[in-house]
Amino acid sequence: MTEDKQRSQHGFTLEDMQHWTWVMGRAQQMMLEAGLETLQQQPAIPTIPGFTDQATIERAQAFWADSMKLWQRFLDPAALTEADAKPDRRFQATEWRDNPVFDWIRQSYLLISDHILRGVDALEGVEPKQKEQLRFAAKNFVDAMSPTNFPVTNPQVIQKTIETRGENLLKGLANMLGDLGRGQLTHTDSSAFELGRNIAATPGKVVHRTPLYELIQYSPTTDTVLKTPLVIFPPWINRFYILDLRPEKSFVKWAVDQGLTVFMVSWKSADASSAEVIWDDYVSAQIDAIDTIRDGLGVEGVHAIGYCVAGTTLAATLAVLTARGEADKVKSATFFTAQVDFAQGGDLTLFVDDEQLKMIEALAPEGFLDGRYMAATFNLLRGRDLIWNYVTNNYLLGQDYAPFDLLHWNGDTTNLPARWHLSYLTDLYRDNLLVRPGALAVAGTPLDLSTVKTPAYVQAGREDHIAPAESVWKITEHFAGPIKFVLAGSGHIAGVVNPPAAGKYQYWTNDKPVGSLDEFVAGALETKGSWWPDWLGWLRDQDGEEVAAKGARKPGKGKLKALEDAPGSYVRQR
């Protein structure tokens, strides 16, 4: 057989394969011998919590045993390791398995990563929060050290560099320098989107403005609408148009088309004038928006939606209105991935300690926190997908940025009032005061969630890493009124922004009395697709009366005068 025939499709001859197999085998043998020698000669180790003699020996033995399995993998390709059986999008390219060198690099990395994380999990005598912080740091470390992130250990980058004669690296360098200049990682082609044209484009008018927010009223598309209007409170951590992306994804457009009179709050991005803004101001703003709509449309109450932190604030708003004898101003409340009890507050709690709070304070000398800080924090929560994936594709491979409306929104950062943000992290995430009756007050009114009897629809995301479903569930344990809990497929964003036409994901409902999320899931009914129609049915059950879509139901035609076209001015401020 000629050498050409012997040569594999990846350019390796049989002699090459034999040589690299010997190199990898010898490397594994050296590691095993060194490990065994270390175990035999190991002196007495002081007893340290989580690092006792026996624990160290057992972990070392497990590592060497798995190393031997890895070596066996190259003697017998049919003998897959545990790591090899798990799908990993970072290593989808065929070279990671078909090329013995890169296959060995991949499997060695996965093996070491797995043992690093298992070592953290095995620590004893460590506070649970500290262990979670260690695991979070370890996971980000192993994600950062992936061979896909380095040009000399990524076969796709090597091939691309050869094909383009290095142009990919120059283009990637330009991408990286651009991001350094902006102080923010780029995820998408921002030039593909324009506010009011192809995102945040649902027709409407700004009908009310304060120093903290603008109120948008959307134009009806049906002849009749529900008598009770809907007001949406988005989180001020981000821009409101997560709920008004491209028309086919827009919750706002869909709700308008279903016969709802929809109002949206657009929060002002913080600046030096926001230095004294506190939580009371956001609660008061929600009440002001509710009263403005009630007066402008001549109705007794509104349906309200609160998303994420604005949902937390909506819970406080309901408690304030209840204490003042004005609970009827809100006919129903819907919570999108919102928390009131932060005992199981998710990965963000890992950023709440004295050192982090001091750093945030230092980053806000003018009284507001640059939104790029929060963007970086949220990217870290999903570093593999939102950081290193783009390092590989856009810095190393030099690929063009693809247009993606959701990622455009994700990068459209919003500044935060520093005083309120620190209070939010301290009072809610750290001290969990909102669920303690009377522990917090707004404008002199003590908060007690247990008095809230407003009918509520509570939506949680099964894979939400920001507001875990277990945490969102706890709303059901603190409110006194009728509650419908719905568990949606996917996470904090895709679990909410899931239009029915897309036919994606699923949701779970359970009409039986249950005492925990586990019981809810055990007896839940799964329905394919979006939960939006289920919510609409629930909303109509609260109040199905309709009125003609004329007069005040059209923006600017009633007491609420049009100030400018949607999406307004505040969403454009940077």
C-alpha positions in Angstrom: 0.0 0.0 0.0 1.4 3.4 -1.0 1.9 6.2 1.5 -0.9 8.2 -0.1 -3.3 5.3 0.4 -2.1 4.9 4.0 -2.6 8.6 4.7 -5.9 9.3 6.5 -8.4 12.0 5.5 -6.9 14.2 8.1 -3.3 13.9 6.6 -2.0 11.3 9.1 -0.2 8.2 7.9 -0.3 4.9 9.8 3.2 5.7 11.1 2.0 9.1 12.4 -0.9 7.5 14.2 1.3 4.9 15.8 3.8 7.6 16.9 1.1 9.8 18.5 -0.5 6.9 20.1 2.8 6.0 21.7 3.3 9.7 22.8 -0.1 9.8 24.5 0.3 6.4 26.1 3.7 7.3 27.5 2.3 10.6 28.8 -0.5 8.8 30.6 1.9 6.2 31.9 4.2 8.9 33.3 1.3 10.6 35.0 0.2 7.3 36.6 3.6 6.4 37.8 4.1 9.8 39.3 0.7 9.6 41.0 1.4 6.2 42.5 4.8 7.3 43.7 3.2 10.3 45.3 0.6 8.2 47.1 3.3 5.7 48.4 5.6 8.5 49.7 2.9 10.8 50.9 3.9 12.2 54.3 1.3 13.0 57.0 -1.0 15.8 56.0 -2.5 18.1 58.6 -6.2 17.6 58.9 -7.9 20.4 56.9 -11.7 20.4 56.4 -12.3 18.8 53.1 -8.6 17.8 52.6 -8.1 14.9 55.0 -5.6 12.2 54.2 -8.3 9.8 53.1 -10.2 12.3 51.1 -7.1 13.4 49.2 -6.1 9.8 48.5 -9.5 8.9 47.3 -9.7 11.8 44.9 -6.2 11.1 43.6 -7.0 7.5 43.1 -10.2 8.5 41.2 -8.2 10.8 39.0 -5.6 8.2 38.1 -8.2 5.6 37.5 -10.0 7.9 35.1 -6.7 8.7 33.4 -6.2 5.0 32.8 -9.7 4.9 31.2 -8.7 7.7 29.0 -5.6 5.8 27.9 -7.8 2.7 27.3 -9.9 4.9 25.0 -7.0 5.3 22.7 -6.2 1.6 22.7 -9.8 0.7 22.1 -11.8 3.6 20.4 -15.1 1.8 21.2 -14.5 2.2 24.9 -16.0 5.7 25.4 -15.2 7.6 28.6 -18.0 9.2 30.6 -16.9 12.6 29.5 -16.9 11.5 25.8 -20.6 10.4 26.1 -21.8 13.9 27.2 -22.6 16.3 24.3 -20.6 19.5 24.4 -21.2 22.2 21.8 -17.7 23.5 22.1 -16.3 20.3 20.5 -18.8 19.7 17.7 -16.1 19.9 15.0 -15.2 16.4 13.7 -11.5 17.1 14.3 -12.0 16.9 18.0 -12.7 13.2 17.7 -11.2 12.1 14.4 -7.7 13.6 14.9 -5.9 11.7 17.7 -4.0 14.7 18.9 -7.0 17.0 19.3 -9.1 14.1 20.7 -6.5 13.6 23.4 -6.4 17.3 24.1 -10.2 17.4 24.4 -10.5 14.4 26.6 -7.7 15.4 28.9 -9.3 18.8 29.3 -12.7 17.3 30.1 -11.1 14.9 32.5 -9.2 17.5 34.5 -12.2 19.9 34.5 -14.5 17.2 35.8 -12.1 16.4 38.7 -11.6 20.1 39.5 -15.3 20.5 39.9 -15.7 17.3 41.8 -12.9 18.3 44.1 -14.9 21.5 45.0 -18.1 19.5 45.5 -16.2 17.2 47.9 -15.0 19.9 50.2 -16.2 19.5 53.8 -16.5 22.0 56.6 -17.2 24.9 54.2 -20.2 27.1 54.4 -22.7 26.4 51.6 -22.5 29.8 50.1 -18.7 29.7 50.2 -18.7 26.4 48.4 -21.1 27.7 45.8 -18.7 30.7 45.2 -15.8 28.3 44.9 -17.7 26.2 42.4 -18.7 29.2 40.4 -15.1 30.4 40.3 -13.9 26.9 39.4 -16.4 26.5 36.6 -15.5 29.9 35.1 -11.8 28.9 35.4 -12.3 25.6 33.6 -14.5 27.3 30.9 -11.8 29.9 30.4 -9.1 27.2 30.0 -10.9 25.2 27.3 -8.6 24.4 24.4 -11.3 25.9 22.1 -10.3 29.3 23.5 -6.7 29.2 22.3 -5.5 29.3 18.6 -2.8 26.6 18.9 -5.1 24.0 20.5 -8.2 24.6 18.4 -8.1 22.7 15.1 -10.8 25.0 13.5 -8.7 28.1 14.2 -5.5 26.4 12.9 -7.3 25.4 9.7 -8.9 28.9 9.3 -5.5 30.5 9.8 -4.0 28.4 7.1 -6.9 29.0 4.7 -7.0 32.8 5.2 -3.2 33.2 5.6 -3.8 34.8 9.0 -6.6 37.2 7.9 -8.9 35.7 10.5 -6.6 36.6 13.3 -6.3 40.2 12.1 -10.0 40.5 11.8 -10.4 38.9 15.2 -7.9 41.4 16.6 -9.9 44.3 15.2 -13.1 42.8 16.8 -11.3 42.5 20.1 -9.8 46.0 20.1 -13.2 47.4 19.2 -14.7 45.7 22.2 -11.9 46.9 24.5 -12.6 50.5 23.3 -16.3 50.1 24.1 -15.6 48.3 27.3 -18.2 45.7 26.4 -18.2 42.3 24.6 -20.1 42.4 21.3 -22.6 39.6 20.6 -24.3 40.7 17.4 -24.3 43.1 14.5 -26.0 46.1 16.1 -26.2 48.0 12.8 -28.9 45.6 11.8 -31.4 47.0 14.3 -33.0 50.4 14.7 -35.4 51.4 17.5 -38.9 52.1 16.1 -38.1 50.4 12.8 -37.5 46.7 13.3 -37.4 46.5 17.1 -39.5 48.3 19.7 -41.7 49.1 16.6 -45.2 48.4 17.9 -47.2 51.6 17.0 -48.0 53.8 20.0 -47.4 57.1 21.8 -45.7 58.3 24.9 -48.6 59.8 26.9 -46.9 60.5 30.2 -43.4 61.4 31.4 -41.7 61.8 34.7 -38.0 62.2 35.6 -38.0 58.4 36.2 -40.1 56.9 33.5 -42.1 57.3 30.3 -45.5 55.7 29.8 -46.3 54.3 26.4 -49.8 53.5 25.2 -50.1 51.3 22.2 -52.6 51.7 19.3 -55.4 49.1 19.2 -55.7 46.7 16.3 -59.1 45.3 17.2 -62.6 46.8 17.1 -63.2 46.0 20.8 -60.8 45.7 23.8 -61.0 44.4 27.3 -62.3 47.1 29.6 -59.6 46.7 32.1 -56.3 47.9 30.5 -52.9 46.2 31.0 -49.8 48.0 32.3 -46.4 46.3 32.0 -43.5 47.1 34.3 -40.2 45.8 32.8 -37.0 45.6 34.8 -35.0 48.9 34.9 -31.8 46.8 34.7 -32.5 46.4 30.9 -34.4 48.2 28.2 -38.2 47.6 28.0 -38.2 46.3 24.5 -37.3 42.7 25.5 -41.1 42.4 25.3 -41.2 44.3 22.0 -38.5 42.7 19.8 -39.1 42.0 16.2 -42.9 41.9 15.4 -43.0 38.1 15.3 -41.5 37.9 18.8 -43.2 40.9 20.4 -45.3 40.1 23.4 -46.6 43.7 23.2 -47.8 43.3 19.6 -49.3 39.9 20.4 -51.2 41.3 23.4 -52.5 44.3 21.4 -53.7 41.9 18.7 -55.6 39.8 21.3 -57.7 42.8 22.2 -55.9 44.4 25.2 -55.2 48.0 25.8 -51.5 47.9 26.5 -49.4 50.4 28.4 -45.6 50.0 28.9 -43.3 51.8 31.3 -40.0 52.8 29.8 -37.5 53.6 32.6 -34.9 56.3 32.3 -31.3 55.1 32.3 -29.7 56.5 35.5 -27.3 59.4 35.5 -25.9 61.8 38.1 -29.4 63.2 38.7 -30.4 59.7 39.9 -28.0 59.6 42.8 -30.8 59.8 45.4 -33.2 57.4 43.7 -34.3 54.6 46.1 -36.8 51.7 46.0 -39.6 54.0 47.2 -39.3 56.0 44.0 -39.8 52.9 41.8 -42.8 51.7 43.9 -44.3 55.3 43.8 -43.6 55.3 40.0 -45.6 52.1 39.6 -48.5 53.5 41.6 -48.3 56.8 39.6 -48.5 54.8 36.3 -51.5 52.9 37.6 -53.3 56.1 38.7 -52.4 57.8 35.4 -54.0 55.0 33.4 -57.1 54.8 35.7 -57.7 58.5 35.4 -56.9 58.7 31.7 -59.2 55.8 30.7 -61.8 56.3 33.4 -61.5 52.7 34.8 -61.4 51.5 38.4 -58.3 49.3 38.1 -55.7 47.8 35.8 -54.1 44.4 35.1 -50.4 44.6 35.9 -47.3 42.7 34.8 -44.0 42.8 36.6 -40.9 41.3 35.0 -37.9 40.2 37.2 -36.9 43.0 39.6 -40.0 45.0 38.5 -42.1 42.0 39.6 -40.4 42.2 43.0 -41.4 45.8 43.1 -44.9 45.1 41.9 -45.3 42.8 44.9 -44.3 45.7 47.2 -46.7 48.0 45.3 -49.5 45.5 46.0 -48.6 45.5 49.7 -48.6 49.3 49.8 -52.0 49.6 48.0 -53.5 46.9 50.3 -52.2 48.7 53.4 -53.8 51.9 52.1 -57.1 50.3 51.3 -56.6 50.7 47.6 -56.0 47.1 46.5 -58.8 47.3 43.9 -56.6 49.6 41.8 -54.9 46.4 40.5 -57.5 43.8 39.3 -54.8 41.2 38.7 -51.0 40.8 38.9 -48.8 38.8 36.7 -45.2 38.0 37.6 -42.6 37.0 35.0 -39.7 35.2 36.6 -39.9 37.5 39.7 -38.7 36.8 43.2 -39.9 38.0 46.6 -38.2 35.5 48.8 -34.4 35.4 48.1 -33.5 32.4 50.3 -32.8 30.5 47.1 -32.0 33.5 45.0 -29.8 31.8 42.4 -26.3 32.5 41.1 -26.6 36.3 41.6 -26.4 35.8 45.3 -22.8 34.7 44.8 -22.0 38.4 44.0 -23.5 39.7 47.2 -20.9 39.9 50.0 -19.1 42.8 51.7 -16.3 43.0 49.2 -18.6 43.0 46.2 -20.8 45.7 47.7 -17.7 47.9 48.4 -16.6 47.4 44.8 -20.0 48.4 43.5 -19.9 51.5 45.6 -16.5 52.4 44.4 -17.6 52.0 40.7 -20.3 54.6 41.2 -18.7 57.8 42.3 -21.3 59.9 40.5 -24.2 58.1 42.1 -25.0 55.6 39.2 -23.6 52.3 38.2 -22.5 51.9 34.6 -24.7 49.3 32.9 -21.7 47.6 31.4 -20.9 46.3 34.9 -24.3 44.5 35.1 -23.9 43.2 31.6 -20.6 41.7 32.4 -22.1 40.1 35.6 -24.9 38.5 33.6 -22.5 37.3 31.0 -20.4 35.6 33.7 -23.5 33.6 34.8 -23.4 32.0 31.4 -19.8 32.5 30.5 -19.5 29.5 28.2 -22.3 30.8 26.0 -22.0 34.5 26.3 -18.2 35.0 26.7 -16.0 32.2 25.4 -18.2 31.3 22.5 -17.7 34.8 21.1 -14.0 34.8 21.9 -13.7 31.7 19.7 -16.0 32.8 16.9 -15.2 36.5 16.6 -11.7 36.9 18.0 -10.0 33.7 16.9 -12.0 32.6 13.8 -12.6 36.3 12.8 -16.3 35.6 11.9 -18.8 38.3 11.2 -21.3 39.1 13.9 -24.7 37.7 13.1 -27.8 39.9 13.5 -29.9 38.7 16.5 -32.4 41.0 18.1 -32.3 39.4 21.6 -28.6 39.7 21.8 -28.8 43.3 20.5 -31.2 44.0 23.5 -28.8 42.2 25.8 -26.0 44.5 24.9 -28.1 47.7 25.1 -27.1 48.4 28.7 -28.9 50.6 31.2 -27.3 52.5 34.0 -28.6 51.9 37.5 -29.1 54.2 40.5 -26.2 53.1 42.8 -28.0 53.9 46.1 -31.0 51.8 45.2 -28.9 49.0 43.6 -26.8 48.6 46.8 -30.0 48.6 48.9 -31.6 46.0 46.6 -28.6 43.7 46.9 -28.4 44.2 50.7 -32.0 44.3 51.8 -33.4 41.7 49.4 -30.6 39.4 48.2 -28.5 39.4 51.3 -30.9 40.0 54.2 -34.2 38.8 52.5 -36.2 41.4 54.3 -39.2 41.6 51.9 -40.7 38.4 53.3 -40.5 39.6 56.9 -43.6 41.6 57.7 -42.8 45.2 58.6 -39.0 44.8 58.0 -39.2 47.1 55.0 -41.4 50.2 54.4 -42.1 52.3 51.4 -43.0 56.0 51.9 -43.7 55.2 55.6 -46.0 52.2 54.8 -44.7 48.9 56.2 -44.7 46.0 53.8 -46.5 42.8 54.5 -46.9 40.4 51.6 -49.2 38.1 53.5 -51.9 40.7 53.3 -51.9 40.7 49.4 -55.1 39.1 48.1 -54.8 40.3 44.5 -55.3 37.4 42.0 -51.9 36.5 40.6 -50.5 34.6 37.7 -46.9 33.5 38.5 -44.6 32.3 35.7 -41.2 30.7 36.3 -38.6 29.3 33.9 -37.5 25.7 34.4 -33.9 26.5 33.4 -33.8 30.0 34.8 -30.4 30.7 36.4 -31.2 34.3 37.4 -34.5 33.7 39.2 -34.6 29.9 39.8 -38.0 28.3 39.6 -37.7 27.2 43.3 -37.3 30.8 44.3 -40.1 32.1 42.1 -42.4 29.4 43.5 -42.1 31.0 47.0 -44.5 33.8 45.9 -47.2 31.2 46.3 -46.2 30.8 50.0 -46.4 34.6 50.8 -49.5 35.9 49.0 -53.0 35.3 50.5 -55.0 35.6 47.2 -55.7 33.0 44.5 -52.6 32.1 42.5 -52.0 30.3 39.3 -48.4 29.0 39.0 -47.0 28.1 35.6 -43.7 26.5 34.9 -42.4 27.4 31.4 -39.7 25.6 29.4 -36.3 27.4 29.0 -34.9 30.2 31.1 -35.1 33.8 32.2 -35.6 35.3 28.7 -36.5 32.6 26.2 -39.0 31.2 28.8 -40.8 34.5 28.7 -40.3 35.6 25.1 -41.9 32.6 23.5 -44.6 33.6 21.0 -47.2 30.9 20.2 -46.4 31.0 16.4 -42.9 29.8 17.1 -44.1 26.5 18.5 -41.2 26.2 20.9 -40.8 24.7 24.3 -43.6 23.8 26.6 -45.2 24.7 29.9 -46.6 22.9 32.9 -49.8 23.6 34.9 -51.3 21.8 38.0 -54.8 22.8 39.3 -54.6 20.6 42.3 -53.6 22.0 45.8 -49.8 21.4 46.2 -47.4 22.4 48.9 -44.1 22.6 47.0 -42.6 22.9 43.6 -41.7 19.3 43.6 -45.3 18.3 44.2 -46.4 20.7 41.5 -44.1 19.1 39.0 -45.0 15.6 40.0 -48.7 16.1 39.2 -48.3 18.7 36.4 -49.8 18.6 33.0 -47.4 19.4 30.2 -48.6 21.4 27.2 -46.5 21.9 24.1 -45.7 25.5 22.9 -46.2 28.9 24.5 -47.9 29.7 27.8 -49.1 33.0 26.5 -52.6 31.8 25.4 -53.0 30.2 28.8 -52.2 33.5 30.5 -54.7 35.3 28.2 -57.4 32.9 29.1 -56.7 33.4 32.8 -56.7 37.2 32.3 -60.1 37.1 30.6 -61.5 34.9 33.4 -60.6 37.8 35.8 -62.6 40.3 33.9 -64.0 39.6 30.4 -66.0 42.8 29.8 -65.1 44.6 26.5 -65.5 48.1 25.3 -65.2 49.7 21.9 -61.6 50.6 20.8 -62.2 54.3 20.4 -61.7 57.6 22.2 -59.3 57.3 25.1 -58.4 53.7 23.9 -56.5 55.3 21.1 -53.2 57.0 22.2 -53.6 60.8 22.4 -57.3 60.8 21.8 -58.4 61.1 25.4 -57.2 62.9 28.6 -53.7 61.4 28.0 -52.2 63.6 25.3 -49.5 62.2 23.0 -46.0 63.6 23.8 -44.2 61.7 21.0 -44.2 58.5 19.1 -43.3 55.2 20.7 -40.7 54.0 21.7 -40.0 57.4 23.2 -36.9 59.2 24.3 -35.8 57.4 27.4 -35.1 54.1 25.6 -32.6 56.0 23.4 -30.6 57.6 26.1 -27.2 56.1 26.9 
